């Protein structure tokens, strides 16, 4: 797992930053397709945070 290689705290920090970035970007989307892509990328941050613990 990447959290074992890079450290759990650093991976969790990255996933929180990733989630926060794409949460902010979801407010700036102009179409449903853009929102779908941004929310999918946001979900990767949630998934990474789930597995970092």
PDBQT receptor file of N, H, CA, C and O in Angstrom, charges set to zero:
ATOM      1  N   UNK A   1       0.837  -1.191   0.000  1.00  0.00    +0.000 N 
ATOM      2  CA  UNK A   1       0.000   0.000   0.000  1.00  0.00    +0.000 C 
ATOM      3  C   UNK A   1       0.873   1.243   0.000  1.00  0.00    +0.000 C 
ATOM      4  O   UNK A   1       1.983   1.241   0.533  1.00  0.00    +0.000 OA
ATOM      5  N   UNK A   2       0.364   2.286  -0.595  1.00  0.00    +0.000 N 
ATOM      6  H   UNK A   2      -0.537   2.288  -1.028  1.00  0.00    +0.000 HD
ATOM      7  CA  UNK A   2       1.132   3.526  -0.646  1.00  0.00    +0.000 C 
ATOM      8  C   UNK A   2       1.274   4.160   0.731  1.00  0.00    +0.000 C 
ATOM      9  O   UNK A   2       2.261   4.846   1.001  1.00  0.00    +0.000 OA
ATOM     10  N   UNK A   3       0.295   3.937   1.603  1.00  0.00    +0.000 N 
ATOM     11  H   UNK A   3      -0.506   3.380   1.384  1.00  0.00    +0.000 HD
ATOM     12  CA  UNK A   3       0.391   4.529   2.936  1.00  0.00    +0.000 C 
ATOM     13  C   UNK A   3       1.511   3.894   3.743  1.00  0.00    +0.000 C 
ATOM     14  O   UNK A   3       2.109   4.551   4.595  1.00  0.00    +0.000 OA
ATOM     15  N   UNK A   4       1.802   2.616   3.483  1.00  0.00    +0.000 N 
ATOM     16  H   UNK A   4       1.316   2.083   2.791  1.00  0.00    +0.000 HD
ATOM     17  CA  UNK A   4       2.921   1.979   4.157  1.00  0.00    +0.000 C 
ATOM     18  C   UNK A   4       4.247   2.478   3.607  1.00  0.00    +0.000 C 
ATOM     19  O   UNK A   4       5.228   2.574   4.344  1.00  0.00    +0.000 OA
ATOM     20  N   UNK A   5       4.284   2.792   2.330  1.00  0.00    +0.000 N 
ATOM     21  H   UNK A   5       3.486   2.714   1.731  1.00  0.00    +0.000 HD
ATOM     22  CA  UNK A   5       5.520   3.243   1.701  1.00  0.00    +0.000 C 
ATOM     23  C   UNK A   5       5.834   4.700   2.048  1.00  0.00    +0.000 C 
ATOM     24  O   UNK A   5       6.983   5.023   2.346  1.00  0.00    +0.000 OA
ATOM     25  N   UNK A   6       4.852   5.566   2.016  1.00  0.00    +0.000 N 
ATOM     26  H   UNK A   6       3.917   5.304   1.774  1.00  0.00    +0.000 HD
ATOM     27  CA  UNK A   6       5.077   7.002   2.192  1.00  0.00    +0.000 C 
ATOM     28  C   UNK A   6       4.702   7.517   3.574  1.00  0.00    +0.000 C 
ATOM     29  O   UNK A   6       4.992   8.672   3.886  1.00  0.00    +0.000 OA
ATOM     30  N   UNK A   7       4.085   6.724   4.392  1.00  0.00    +0.000 N 
ATOM     31  H   UNK A   7       3.850   5.786   4.139  1.00  0.00    +0.000 HD
ATOM     32  CA  UNK A   7       3.642   7.157   5.711  1.00  0.00    +0.000 C 
ATOM     33  C   UNK A   7       2.169   7.489   5.697  1.00  0.00    +0.000 C 
ATOM     34  O   UNK A   7       1.679   8.156   4.786  1.00  0.00    +0.000 OA
ATOM     35  N   UNK A   8       1.476   7.028   6.696  1.00  0.00    +0.000 N 
ATOM     36  H   UNK A   8       1.874   6.486   7.436  1.00  0.00    +0.000 HD
ATOM     37  CA  UNK A   8       0.020   7.198   6.737  1.00  0.00    +0.000 C 
ATOM     38  C   UNK A   8      -0.395   8.654   6.872  1.00  0.00    +0.000 C 
ATOM     39  O   UNK A   8      -1.387   9.076   6.277  1.00  0.00    +0.000 OA
ATOM     40  N   UNK A   9       0.350   9.417   7.641  1.00  0.00    +0.000 N 
ATOM     41  H   UNK A   9       1.156   9.074   8.124  1.00  0.00    +0.000 HD
ATOM     42  CA  UNK A   9      -0.026  10.820   7.849  1.00  0.00    +0.000 C 
ATOM     43  C   UNK A   9       0.109  11.597   6.551  1.00  0.00    +0.000 C 
ATOM     44  O   UNK A   9      -0.778  12.379   6.209  1.00  0.00    +0.000 OA
ATOM     45  N   UNK A  10       1.190  11.401   5.829  1.00  0.00    +0.000 N 
ATOM     46  H   UNK A  10       1.911  10.766   6.107  1.00  0.00    +0.000 HD
ATOM     47  CA  UNK A  10       1.411  12.134   4.581  1.00  0.00    +0.000 C 
ATOM     48  C   UNK A  10       0.362  11.765   3.530  1.00  0.00    +0.000 C 
ATOM     49  O   UNK A  10      -0.128  12.637   2.812  1.00  0.00    +0.000 OA
ATOM     50  N   UNK A  11       0.022  10.498   3.439  1.00  0.00    +0.000 N 
ATOM     51  H   UNK A  11       0.420   9.790   4.022  1.00  0.00    +0.000 HD
ATOM     52  CA  UNK A  11      -0.999  10.064   2.477  1.00  0.00    +0.000 C 
ATOM     53  C   UNK A  11      -2.355  10.632   2.871  1.00  0.00    +0.000 C 
ATOM     54  O   UNK A  11      -3.104  11.083   2.004  1.00  0.00    +0.000 OA
ATOM     55  N   UNK A  12      -2.681  10.618   4.140  1.00  0.00    +0.000 N 
ATOM     56  H   UNK A  12      -2.073  10.251   4.844  1.00  0.00    +0.000 HD
ATOM     57  CA  UNK A  12      -3.960  11.171   4.594  1.00  0.00    +0.000 C 
ATOM     58  C   UNK A  12      -4.018  12.676   4.341  1.00  0.00    +0.000 C 
ATOM     59  O   UNK A  12      -5.066  13.190   3.948  1.00  0.00    +0.000 OA
ATOM     60  N   UNK A  13      -2.925  13.384   4.558  1.00  0.00    +0.000 N 
ATOM     61  H   UNK A  13      -2.074  12.966   4.878  1.00  0.00    +0.000 HD
ATOM     62  CA  UNK A  13      -2.887  14.817   4.267  1.00  0.00    +0.000 C 
ATOM     63  C   UNK A  13      -3.124  15.075   2.785  1.00  0.00    +0.000 C 
ATOM     64  O   UNK A  13      -3.862  15.989   2.417  1.00  0.00    +0.000 OA
ATOM     65  N   UNK A  14      -2.496  14.266   1.939  1.00  0.00    +0.000 N 
ATOM     66  H   UNK A  14      -1.896  13.524   2.238  1.00  0.00    +0.000 HD
ATOM     67  CA  UNK A  14      -2.675  14.436   0.498  1.00  0.00    +0.000 C 
ATOM     68  C   UNK A  14      -4.120  14.180   0.084  1.00  0.00    +0.000 C 
ATOM     69  O   UNK A  14      -4.672  14.924  -0.727  1.00  0.00    +0.000 OA
ATOM     70  N   UNK A  15      -4.734  13.142   0.631  1.00  0.00    +0.000 N 
ATOM     71  H   UNK A  15      -4.286  12.538   1.290  1.00  0.00    +0.000 HD
ATOM     72  CA  UNK A  15      -6.112  12.834   0.247  1.00  0.00    +0.000 C 
ATOM     73  C   UNK A  15      -7.086  13.903   0.744  1.00  0.00    +0.000 C 
ATOM     74  O   UNK A  15      -8.072  14.202   0.070  1.00  0.00    +0.000 OA
ATOM     75  N   UNK A  16      -6.817  14.478   1.912  1.00  0.00    +0.000 N 
ATOM     76  H   UNK A  16      -6.016  14.235   2.459  1.00  0.00    +0.000 HD
ATOM     77  CA  UNK A  16      -7.665  15.567   2.404  1.00  0.00    +0.000 C 
ATOM     78  C   UNK A  16      -7.518  16.793   1.513  1.00  0.00    +0.000 C 
ATOM     79  O   UNK A  16      -8.508  17.455   1.201  1.00  0.00    +0.000 OA
ATOM     80  N   UNK A  17      -6.290  17.101   1.100  1.00  0.00    +0.000 N 
ATOM     81  H   UNK A  17      -5.486  16.563   1.353  1.00  0.00    +0.000 HD
ATOM     82  CA  UNK A  17      -6.059  18.215   0.186  1.00  0.00    +0.000 C 
ATOM     83  C   UNK A  17      -6.739  17.963  -1.154  1.00  0.00    +0.000 C 
ATOM     84  O   UNK A  17      -7.363  18.866  -1.712  1.00  0.00    +0.000 OA
ATOM     85  N   UNK A  18      -6.623  16.740  -1.677  1.00  0.00    +0.000 N 
ATOM     86  H   UNK A  18      -6.116  16.006  -1.225  1.00  0.00    +0.000 HD
ATOM     87  CA  UNK A  18      -7.263  16.352  -2.941  1.00  0.00    +0.000 C 
ATOM     88  C   UNK A  18      -8.777  16.530  -2.836  1.00  0.00    +0.000 C 
ATOM     89  O   UNK A  18      -9.393  17.128  -3.718  1.00  0.00    +0.000 OA
ATOM     90  N   UNK A  19      -9.376  16.019  -1.771  1.00  0.00    +0.000 N 
ATOM     91  H   UNK A  19      -8.876  15.533  -1.054  1.00  0.00    +0.000 HD
ATOM     92  CA  UNK A  19     -10.817  16.116  -1.574  1.00  0.00    +0.000 C 
ATOM     93  C   UNK A  19     -11.247  17.582  -1.473  1.00  0.00    +0.000 C 
ATOM     94  O   UNK A  19     -12.248  17.978  -2.069  1.00  0.00    +0.000 OA
ATOM     95  N   UNK A  20     -10.498  18.377  -0.727  1.00  0.00    +0.000 N 
ATOM     96  H   UNK A  20      -9.684  18.055  -0.243  1.00  0.00    +0.000 HD
ATOM     97  CA  UNK A  20     -10.835  19.794  -0.562  1.00  0.00    +0.000 C 
ATOM     98  C   UNK A  20     -10.756  20.552  -1.879  1.00  0.00    +0.000 C 
ATOM     99  O   UNK A  20     -11.622  21.373  -2.179  1.00  0.00    +0.000 OA
ATOM    100  N   UNK A  21      -9.726  20.279  -2.662  1.00  0.00    +0.000 N 
ATOM    101  H   UNK A  21      -9.022  19.611  -2.418  1.00  0.00    +0.000 HD
ATOM    102  CA  UNK A  21      -9.557  20.945  -3.952  1.00  0.00    +0.000 C 
ATOM    103  C   UNK A  21     -10.736  20.659  -4.867  1.00  0.00    +0.000 C 
ATOM    104  O   UNK A  21     -11.305  21.581  -5.452  1.00  0.00    +0.000 OA
ATOM    105  N   UNK A  22     -11.106  19.394  -4.996  1.00  0.00    +0.000 N 
ATOM    106  H   UNK A  22     -10.644  18.645  -4.521  1.00  0.00    +0.000 HD
ATOM    107  CA  UNK A  22     -12.188  19.050  -5.909  1.00  0.00    +0.000 C 
ATOM    108  C   UNK A  22     -13.558  19.415  -5.344  1.00  0.00    +0.000 C 
ATOM    109  O   UNK A  22     -14.515  19.552  -6.106  1.00  0.00    +0.000 OA
ATOM    110  N   UNK A  23     -13.675  19.573  -4.031  1.00  0.00    +0.000 N 
ATOM    111  H   UNK A  23     -12.898  19.462  -3.412  1.00  0.00    +0.000 HD
ATOM    112  CA  UNK A  23     -14.911  20.097  -3.459  1.00  0.00    +0.000 C 
ATOM    113  C   UNK A  23     -15.089  21.549  -3.868  1.00  0.00    +0.000 C 
ATOM    114  O   UNK A  23     -16.186  21.963  -4.242  1.00  0.00    +0.000 OA
ATOM    115  N   UNK A  24     -14.013  22.321  -3.799  1.00  0.00    +0.000 N 
ATOM    116  H   UNK A  24     -13.121  21.984  -3.495  1.00  0.00    +0.000 HD
ATOM    117  CA  UNK A  24     -14.083  23.728  -4.234  1.00  0.00    +0.000 C 
ATOM    118  C   UNK A  24     -14.342  23.835  -5.732  1.00  0.00    +0.000 C 
ATOM    119  O   UNK A  24     -15.120  24.681  -6.173  1.00  0.00    +0.000 OA
ATOM    120  N   UNK A  25     -13.695  22.984  -6.507  1.00  0.00    +0.000 N 
ATOM    121  H   UNK A  25     -13.063  22.296  -6.149  1.00  0.00    +0.000 HD
ATOM    122  CA  UNK A  25     -13.893  23.022  -7.957  1.00  0.00    +0.000 C 
ATOM    123  C   UNK A  25     -15.315  22.630  -8.358  1.00  0.00    +0.000 C 
ATOM    124  O   UNK A  25     -15.799  23.068  -9.402  1.00  0.00    +0.000 OA
ATOM    125  N   UNK A  26     -15.982  21.825  -7.558  1.00  0.00    +0.000 N 
ATOM    126  H   UNK A  26     -15.588  21.470  -6.710  1.00  0.00    +0.000 HD
ATOM    127  CA  UNK A  26     -17.348  21.434  -7.906  1.00  0.00    +0.000 C 
ATOM    128  C   UNK A  26     -18.294  22.632  -7.875  1.00  0.00    +0.000 C 
ATOM    129  O   UNK A  26     -19.320  22.631  -8.555  1.00  0.00    +0.000 OA
ATOM    130  N   UNK A  27     -17.958  23.637  -7.101  1.00  0.00    +0.000 N 
ATOM    131  H   UNK A  27     -17.125  23.638  -6.548  1.00  0.00    +0.000 HD
ATOM    132  CA  UNK A  27     -18.782  24.850  -7.081  1.00  0.00    +0.000 C 
ATOM    133  C   UNK A  27     -18.561  25.747  -8.285  1.00  0.00    +0.000 C 
ATOM    134  O   UNK A  27     -19.334  26.678  -8.510  1.00  0.00    +0.000 OA
ATOM    135  N   UNK A  28     -17.530  25.486  -9.054  1.00  0.00    +0.000 N 
ATOM    136  H   UNK A  28     -16.902  24.730  -8.871  1.00  0.00    +0.000 HD
ATOM    137  CA  UNK A  28     -17.205  26.320 -10.209  1.00  0.00    +0.000 C 
ATOM    138  C   UNK A  28     -17.567  25.678 -11.540  1.00  0.00    +0.000 C 
ATOM    139  O   UNK A  28     -17.253  26.231 -12.593  1.00  0.00    +0.000 OA
ATOM    140  N   UNK A  29     -18.214  24.535 -11.513  1.00  0.00    +0.000 N 
ATOM    141  H   UNK A  29     -18.469  24.085 -10.656  1.00  0.00    +0.000 HD
ATOM    142  CA  UNK A  29     -18.559  23.845 -12.755  1.00  0.00    +0.000 C 
ATOM    143  C   UNK A  29     -19.729  24.528 -13.450  1.00  0.00    +0.000 C 
ATOM    144  O   UNK A  29     -20.551  25.189 -12.816  1.00  0.00    +0.000 OA
ATOM    145  N   UNK A  30     -19.786  24.352 -14.767  1.00  0.00    +0.000 N 
ATOM    146  H   UNK A  30     -19.118  23.814 -15.282  1.00  0.00    +0.000 HD
ATOM    147  CA  UNK A  30     -20.824  25.000 -15.559  1.00  0.00    +0.000 C 
ATOM    148  C   UNK A  30     -21.813  24.030 -16.184  1.00  0.00    +0.000 C 
ATOM    149  O   UNK A  30     -22.832  24.450 -16.732  1.00  0.00    +0.000 OA
ATOM    150  N   UNK A  31     -21.521  22.737 -16.107  1.00  0.00    +0.000 N 
ATOM    151  H   UNK A  31     -20.693  22.396 -15.662  1.00  0.00    +0.000 HD
ATOM    152  CA  UNK A  31     -22.425  21.771 -16.725  1.00  0.00    +0.000 C 
ATOM    153  C   UNK A  31     -22.452  20.505 -15.879  1.00  0.00    +0.000 C 
ATOM    154  O   UNK A  31     -21.623  20.303 -14.992  1.00  0.00    +0.000 OA
ATOM    155  N   UNK A  32     -23.422  19.668 -16.182  1.00  0.00    +0.000 N 
ATOM    156  H   UNK A  32     -24.095  19.832 -16.903  1.00  0.00    +0.000 HD
ATOM    157  CA  UNK A  32     -23.554  18.412 -15.456  1.00  0.00    +0.000 C 
ATOM    158  C   UNK A  32     -22.363  17.506 -15.715  1.00  0.00    +0.000 C 
ATOM    159  O   UNK A  32     -21.917  16.800 -14.810  1.00  0.00    +0.000 OA
ATOM    160  N   UNK A  33     -21.841  17.513 -16.935  1.00  0.00    +0.000 N 
ATOM    161  H   UNK A  33     -22.203  18.086 -17.670  1.00  0.00    +0.000 HD
ATOM    162  CA  UNK A  33     -20.701  16.659 -17.271  1.00  0.00    +0.000 C 
ATOM    163  C   UNK A  33     -19.452  17.066 -16.486  1.00  0.00    +0.000 C 
ATOM    164  O   UNK A  33     -18.713  16.209 -16.002  1.00  0.00    +0.000 OA
ATOM    165  N   UNK A  34     -19.224  18.352 -16.364  1.00  0.00    +0.000 N 
ATOM    166  H   UNK A  34     -19.824  19.049 -16.757  1.00  0.00    +0.000 HD
ATOM    167  CA  UNK A  34     -18.095  18.839 -15.571  1.00  0.00    +0.000 C 
ATOM    168  C   UNK A  34     -18.260  18.442 -14.110  1.00  0.00    +0.000 C 
ATOM    169  O   UNK A  34     -17.306  18.006 -13.465  1.00  0.00    +0.000 OA
ATOM    170  N   UNK A  35     -19.459  18.595 -13.602  1.00  0.00    +0.000 N 
ATOM    171  H   UNK A  35     -20.233  18.949 -14.126  1.00  0.00    +0.000 HD
ATOM    172  CA  UNK A  35     -19.725  18.224 -12.219  1.00  0.00    +0.000 C 
ATOM    173  C   UNK A  35     -19.511  16.737 -12.002  1.00  0.00    +0.000 C 
ATOM    174  O   UNK A  35     -18.985  16.329 -10.966  1.00  0.00    +0.000 OA
ATOM    175  N   UNK A  36     -19.915  15.924 -12.971  1.00  0.00    +0.000 N 
ATOM    176  H   UNK A  36     -20.343  16.255 -13.812  1.00  0.00    +0.000 HD
ATOM    177  CA  UNK A  36     -19.733  14.481 -12.869  1.00  0.00    +0.000 C 
ATOM    178  C   UNK A  36     -18.250  14.115 -12.785  1.00  0.00    +0.000 C 
ATOM    179  O   UNK A  36     -17.866  13.274 -11.972  1.00  0.00    +0.000 OA
ATOM    180  N   UNK A  37     -17.425  14.734 -13.611  1.00  0.00    +0.000 N 
ATOM    181  H   UNK A  37     -17.737  15.417 -14.271  1.00  0.00    +0.000 HD
ATOM    182  CA  UNK A  37     -15.987  14.461 -13.611  1.00  0.00    +0.000 C 
ATOM    183  C   UNK A  37     -15.356  14.920 -12.299  1.00  0.00    +0.000 C 
ATOM    184  O   UNK A  37     -14.571  14.188 -11.696  1.00  0.00    +0.000 OA
ATOM    185  N   UNK A  38     -15.693  16.115 -11.863  1.00  0.00    +0.000 N 
ATOM    186  H   UNK A  38     -16.331  16.709 -12.352  1.00  0.00    +0.000 HD
ATOM    187  CA  UNK A  38     -15.108  16.659 -10.639  1.00  0.00    +0.000 C 
ATOM    188  C   UNK A  38     -15.532  15.834  -9.427  1.00  0.00    +0.000 C 
ATOM    189  O   UNK A  38     -14.722  15.575  -8.537  1.00  0.00    +0.000 OA
ATOM    190  N   UNK A  39     -16.778  15.428  -9.391  1.00  0.00    +0.000 N 
ATOM    191  H   UNK A  39     -17.436  15.638 -10.114  1.00  0.00    +0.000 HD
ATOM    192  CA  UNK A  39     -17.233  14.613  -8.259  1.00  0.00    +0.000 C 
ATOM    193  C   UNK A  39     -16.600  13.223  -8.266  1.00  0.00    +0.000 C 
ATOM    194  O   UNK A  39     -16.360  12.649  -7.204  1.00  0.00    +0.000 OA
ATOM    195  N   UNK A  40     -16.329  12.680  -9.446  1.00  0.00    +0.000 N 
ATOM    196  H   UNK A  40     -16.524  13.147 -10.309  1.00  0.00    +0.000 HD
ATOM    197  CA  UNK A  40     -15.633  11.396  -9.522  1.00  0.00    +0.000 C 
ATOM    198  C   UNK A  40     -14.211  11.529  -8.978  1.00  0.00    +0.000 C 
ATOM    199  O   UNK A  40     -13.742  10.658  -8.246  1.00  0.00    +0.000 OA
ATOM    200  N   UNK A  41     -13.533  12.607  -9.332  1.00  0.00    +0.000 N 
ATOM    201  H   UNK A  41     -13.914  13.315  -9.927  1.00  0.00    +0.000 HD
ATOM    202  CA  UNK A  41     -12.189  12.844  -8.808  1.00  0.00    +0.000 C 
ATOM    203  C   UNK A  41     -12.225  13.126  -7.311  1.00  0.00    +0.000 C 
ATOM    204  O   UNK A  41     -11.301  12.762  -6.585  1.00  0.00    +0.000 OA
ATOM    205  N   UNK A  42     -13.275  13.764  -6.859  1.00  0.00    +0.000 N 
ATOM    206  H   UNK A  42     -14.026  14.060  -7.449  1.00  0.00    +0.000 HD
ATOM    207  CA  UNK A  42     -13.459  14.006  -5.431  1.00  0.00    +0.000 C 
ATOM    208  C   UNK A  42     -13.621  12.668  -4.704  1.00  0.00    +0.000 C 
ATOM    209  O   UNK A  42     -13.122  12.495  -3.592  1.00  0.00    +0.000 OA
ATOM    210  N   UNK A  43     -14.305  11.748  -5.323  1.00  0.00    +0.000 N 
ATOM    211  H   UNK A  43     -14.711  11.888  -6.226  1.00  0.00    +0.000 HD
ATOM    212  CA  UNK A  43     -14.494  10.426  -4.732  1.00  0.00    +0.000 C 
ATOM    213  C   UNK A  43     -13.191   9.675  -4.546  1.00  0.00    +0.000 C 
ATOM    214  O   UNK A  43     -13.065   8.876  -3.619  1.00  0.00    +0.000 OA
ATOM    215  N   UNK A  44     -12.215   9.920  -5.419  1.00  0.00    +0.000 N 
ATOM    216  H   UNK A  44     -12.318  10.569  -6.172  1.00  0.00    +0.000 HD
ATOM    217  CA  UNK A  44     -10.902   9.295  -5.241  1.00  0.00    +0.000 C 
ATOM    218  C   UNK A  44     -10.244   9.776  -3.944  1.00  0.00    +0.000 C 
ATOM    219  O   UNK A  44      -9.534   9.018  -3.282  1.00  0.00    +0.000 OA
ATOM    220  N   UNK A  45     -10.485  11.037  -3.588  1.00  0.00    +0.000 N 
ATOM    221  H   UNK A  45     -11.062  11.652  -4.125  1.00  0.00    +0.000 HD
ATOM    222  CA  UNK A  45      -9.964  11.540  -2.318  1.00  0.00    +0.000 C 
ATOM    223  C   UNK A  45     -10.608  10.873  -1.130  1.00  0.00    +0.000 C 
ATOM    224  O   UNK A  45      -9.936  10.590  -0.139  1.00  0.00    +0.000 OA
ATOM    225  N   UNK A  46     -11.894  10.617  -1.209  1.00  0.00    +0.000 N 
ATOM    226  H   UNK A  46     -12.440  10.847  -2.015  1.00  0.00    +0.000 HD
ATOM    227  CA  UNK A  46     -12.591   9.907  -0.138  1.00  0.00    +0.000 C 
ATOM    228  C   UNK A  46     -12.068   8.480  -0.025  1.00  0.00    +0.000 C 
ATOM    229  O   UNK A  46     -11.811   7.980   1.070  1.00  0.00    +0.000 OA
ATOM    230  N   UNK A  47     -11.918   7.837  -1.176  1.00  0.00    +0.000 N 
ATOM    231  H   UNK A  47     -12.127   8.243  -2.066  1.00  0.00    +0.000 HD
ATOM    232  CA  UNK A  47     -11.424   6.462  -1.197  1.00  0.00    +0.000 C 
ATOM    233  C   UNK A  47     -10.003   6.379  -0.656  1.00  0.00    +0.000 C 
ATOM    234  O   UNK A  47      -9.682   5.459   0.097  1.00  0.00    +0.000 OA
ATOM    235  N   UNK A  48      -9.159   7.313  -1.023  1.00  0.00    +0.000 N 
ATOM    236  H   UNK A  48      -9.420   8.061  -1.634  1.00  0.00    +0.000 HD
ATOM    237  CA  UNK A  48      -7.800   7.326  -0.510  1.00  0.00    +0.000 C 
ATOM    238  C   UNK A  48      -7.746   7.560   0.991  1.00  0.00    +0.000 C 
ATOM    239  O   UNK A  48      -6.930   6.957   1.689  1.00  0.00    +0.000 OA
ATOM    240  N   UNK A  49      -8.603   8.423   1.480  1.00  0.00    +0.000 N 
ATOM    241  H   UNK A  49      -9.265   8.912   0.913  1.00  0.00    +0.000 HD
ATOM    242  CA  UNK A  49      -8.678   8.668   2.918  1.00  0.00    +0.000 C 
ATOM    243  C   UNK A  49      -9.174   7.446   3.673  1.00  0.00    +0.000 C 
ATOM    244  O   UNK A  49      -8.760   7.181   4.801  1.00  0.00    +0.000 OA
ATOM    245  N   UNK A  50     -10.054   6.719   3.039  1.00  0.00    +0.000 N 
ATOM    246  H   UNK A  50     -10.390   6.934   2.122  1.00  0.00    +0.000 HD
ATOM    247  CA  UNK A  50     -10.591   5.504   3.663  1.00  0.00    +0.000 C 
ATOM    248  C   UNK A  50      -9.497   4.462   3.822  1.00  0.00    +0.000 C 
ATOM    249  O   UNK A  50      -9.403   3.812   4.863  1.00  0.00    +0.000 OA
ATOM    250  N   UNK A  51      -8.661   4.295   2.784  1.00  0.00    +0.000 N 
ATOM    251  H   UNK A  51      -8.738   4.822   1.937  1.00  0.00    +0.000 HD
ATOM    252  CA  UNK A  51      -7.629   3.269   2.814  1.00  0.00    +0.000 C 
ATOM    253  C   UNK A  51      -6.348   3.728   3.501  1.00  0.00    +0.000 C 
ATOM    254  O   UNK A  51      -5.494   2.894   3.804  1.00  0.00    +0.000 OA
ATOM    255  N   UNK A  52      -6.186   5.012   3.754  1.00  0.00    +0.000 N 
ATOM    256  H   UNK A  52      -6.879   5.690   3.508  1.00  0.00    +0.000 HD
ATOM    257  CA  UNK A  52      -4.975   5.495   4.435  1.00  0.00    +0.000 C 
ATOM    258  C   UNK A  52      -5.002   5.152   5.911  1.00  0.00    +0.000 C 
ATOM    259  O   UNK A  52      -3.954   5.092   6.554  1.00  0.00    +0.000 OA
ATOM    260  N   UNK A  53      -6.187   4.924   6.453  1.00  0.00    +0.000 N 
ATOM    261  H   UNK A  53      -7.038   4.972   5.931  1.00  0.00    +0.000 HD
ATOM    262  CA  UNK A  53      -6.277   4.596   7.882  1.00  0.00    +0.000 C 
ATOM    263  C   UNK A  53      -5.984   3.183   8.189  1.00  0.00    +0.000 C 
ATOM    264  O   UNK A  53      -6.027   2.782   9.352  1.00  0.00    +0.000 OA
TER     265      UNK A  53
